[in-house]
Amino acid sequence: MVSETSIRKKLNKKKSSLQFLPSKMSEMSTKKTFEHSGKNLKTAYVIDLIHNMILKYYFRKDNSFTMHSSILKEKYGYLYSHYVDYLLSIGILEMTANYFAGRKSRTYRIKPDVLKSGIKRYSNTDSTLLKKYRNKVSQVEEGGLMDSLIDQDIKAKLVDDLFYVDVDYAKSIFFLDHLKDCDGDIYNRNVYSVQCIDGKHIFYHFDTYGRMHTNFTILKSFIRKNCLMIDGEPTHEIDIKNSQPLFLSKIIEDSGTKWVKSDEFELFKYLTRKGIYYQYVMDQSGITDKKIIKEWTYKVLFGRNASNSKADKLFSRLFPTIHNFIKLYKRENGDYRILAYELQKAESNLLFNKVVRAVLEQVPGIRIVTVHDSIVIPARYRNQVSEIFNDILESEFGIVENAQEIINI
């Protein structure tokens, strides 16, 4: 079993952290300290603060941040509020909601012009922050609302394996250069992830619904499939086709509901188990872009199901009683997000506690990187791991023949 000591040893030689730096702060970043409101503040701290906000924005696409004083004080000391105030004073942040006792905290956002004007890099060498980083990475997260979703030994192994992945830096950057003028957010987060992988600056987070977020989960598919190496070897990615609709079919089946017509469900089950759900919807709708169909499906599964939604209208036309089941499921649970949570939990349990565990037990010494519904492995294990994947899918979904059709190998 991988220990925290093993992970910490990999971090001991780390002398800096690679961080985002707004262009507006370039000049002040050359100084170790600066003065604000009569206080002498550390440059490393204020850059660390805005870096983490930018990082979360790129991950979640949510430009809204609630500042928790206890967390800020623990990380930046008793002057924490002055760092926030400084970012407000120079136009990096703006307040969107003020504090109201007992009801809400102050909420901020990064000013849009800051994100558009250019995001540079900063090598943060502050020893206190580096120590906190080492502690956070080496102490594989425990606790939380859904801690039991992923077994702790699996978590530790997957974190440790991240340090053995390399990236073809030149090839990745060459590919990403075409995104620079198309989508700055996607460009910045991918370049940063590539730079972090190249410099072994690992970050990860296990969310409360069973997903593991890492440097690799936000990479463009081309880079994951063509530019990664594990222990210096070429890699191969195996993922579950139409995974969210597939897990929805399992939820419907396990619920024993009488609200879904049997012939409609049999078609839906057939499509998702054969891995051809998205192609079927494309054929029926006349939409030729699979990305659009995938986004629309996610809106139906994860969204509020508005009556005027194009996504809901299409899904309801093709699968009317299943669409009704989705709306009833959310309504009965009192939260439109509940289905997303349940689907992610099902995906997490299958991938981490069944597929990954089985692969680790049957292929000693293998290293694995997970990307939500897929795993990246050294290419030489492709056939062996695909067979394990198939066996588990057969067991979970009752697929006896052609199970291989629902995974991309």
Secondary structure as the mmCIF struct_conf table of DSSP 4:
data_model
#
loop_
_struct_conf.conf_type_id
_struct_conf.id
_struct_conf.beg_label_comp_id
_struct_conf.beg_label_asym_id
_struct_conf.beg_label_seq_id
_struct_conf.end_label_comp_id
_struct_conf.end_label_asym_id
_struct_conf.end_label_seq_id
HELX_RH_AL_P HELX_RH_AL_P1 GLU A 4 LEU A 11
TURN_TY1_P TURN_TY1_P1 ASN A 12 LYS A 13
STRN STRN1 SER A 17 PRO A 22
HELX_RH_3T_P HELX_RH_3T_P1 SER A 23 MET A 25
TURN_TY1_P TURN_TY1_P2 SER A 26 GLU A 27
HELX_RH_3T_P HELX_RH_3T_P2 MET A 28 THR A 30
BEND BEND1 LYS A 31 LYS A 32
STRN STRN2 THR A 33 HIS A 36
TURN_TY1_P TURN_TY1_P3 SER A 37 GLY A 38
STRN STRN3 LYS A 39 LYS A 42
HELX_RH_AL_P HELX_RH_AL_P2 THR A 43 ARG A 60
STRN STRN4 PHE A 65 THR A 66
HELX_RH_AL_P HELX_RH_AL_P3 SER A 69 TYR A 76
TURN_TY1_P TURN_TY1_P4 TYR A 78 LEU A 79
HELX_RH_AL_P HELX_RH_AL_P4 TYR A 80 SER A 89
TURN_TY1_P TURN_TY1_P5 ILE A 90 GLY A 91
BEND BEND2 ILE A 92 ILE A 92
STRN STRN5 LEU A 93 ALA A 97
STRN STRN6 PHE A 100 PHE A 100
TURN_TY1_P TURN_TY1_P6 ALA A 101 ARG A 103
STRN STRN7 LYS A 104 LYS A 104
STRN STRN8 THR A 107 ILE A 110
HELX_RH_AL_P HELX_RH_AL_P5 PRO A 112 LYS A 116
BEND BEND3 SER A 117 SER A 117
STRN STRN9 ILE A 119 ASN A 124
HELX_RH_AL_P HELX_RH_AL_P6 SER A 127 SER A 138
BEND BEND4 GLN A 139 GLN A 139
BEND BEND5 GLY A 144 GLY A 144
TURN_TY1_P TURN_TY1_P7 LEU A 145 MET A 146
HELX_RH_3T_P HELX_RH_3T_P3 ASP A 147 LEU A 149
BEND BEND6 ILE A 150 ILE A 150
HELX_RH_AL_P HELX_RH_AL_P7 GLN A 152 ASP A 161
HELX_RH_3T_P HELX_RH_3T_P4 LEU A 162 TYR A 164
STRN STRN10 VAL A 165 VAL A 167
HELX_RH_AL_P HELX_RH_AL_P8 TYR A 169 LEU A 176
HELX_RH_3T_P HELX_RH_3T_P5 ASP A 177 LEU A 179
TURN_TY1_P TURN_TY1_P8 LYS A 180 CYS A 182
HELX_RH_AL_P HELX_RH_AL_P9 GLY A 184 ASP A 198
TURN_TY1_P TURN_TY1_P9 GLY A 199 LYS A 200
STRN STRN11 TYR A 204 PHE A 206
TURN_TY1_P TURN_TY1_P10 THR A 208 TYR A 209
BEND BEND7 GLY A 210 GLY A 210
STRN STRN12 MET A 212 THR A 214
TURN_TY1_P TURN_TY1_P11 ASN A 215 ILE A 218
BEND BEND8 LEU A 219 LEU A 219
HELX_RH_AL_P HELX_RH_AL_P10 SER A 221 ASN A 226
BEND BEND9 CYS A 227 CYS A 227
STRN STRN13 LEU A 228 ILE A 230
TURN_TY1_P TURN_TY1_P12 ASP A 231 GLY A 232
STRN STRN14 GLU A 233 ILE A 240
TURN_TY1_P TURN_TY1_P13 LYS A 241 ASN A 242
HELX_RH_AL_P HELX_RH_AL_P11 SER A 243 SER A 255
TURN_TY1_P TURN_TY1_P14 GLY A 256 GLY A 256
BEND BEND10 LYS A 258 VAL A 260
HELX_RH_AL_P HELX_RH_AL_P12 SER A 262 LYS A 274
TURN_TY1_P TURN_TY1_P15 GLY A 275 GLY A 275
HELX_RH_AL_P HELX_RH_AL_P13 TYR A 277 SER A 285
HELX_RH_AL_P HELX_RH_AL_P14 LYS A 290 PHE A 302
BEND BEND11 GLY A 303 GLY A 303
TURN_TY1_P TURN_TY1_P16 SER A 307 ASN A 308
HELX_RH_AL_P HELX_RH_AL_P15 LYS A 310 LEU A 318
BEND BEND12 PHE A 319 PHE A 319
HELX_RH_AL_P HELX_RH_AL_P16 PRO A 320 ASN A 333
TURN_TY1_P TURN_TY1_P17 GLY A 334 GLY A 334
TURN_TY1_P TURN_TY1_P18 TYR A 336 ARG A 337
HELX_RH_AL_P HELX_RH_AL_P17 ILE A 338 SER A 348
HELX_RH_PI_P HELX_RH_PI_P1 ASN A 349 VAL A 356
HELX_RH_AL_P HELX_RH_AL_P18 ARG A 357 GLN A 362
BEND BEND13 VAL A 363 VAL A 363
TURN_TY1_P TURN_TY1_P19 PRO A 364 GLY A 365
STRN STRN15 VAL A 369 VAL A 371
TURN_TY1_P TURN_TY1_P20 HIS A 372 ASP A 373
STRN STRN16 SER A 374 PRO A 378
HELX_RH_3T_P HELX_RH_3T_P6 ALA A 379 TYR A 381
HELX_RH_AL_P HELX_RH_AL_P19 ARG A 382 PHE A 397
BEND BEND14 GLU A 401 GLU A 401
HELX_RH_3T_P HELX_RH_3T_P7 ALA A 403 ILE A 406
STRN STRN17 ILE A 407 ASN A 408
#
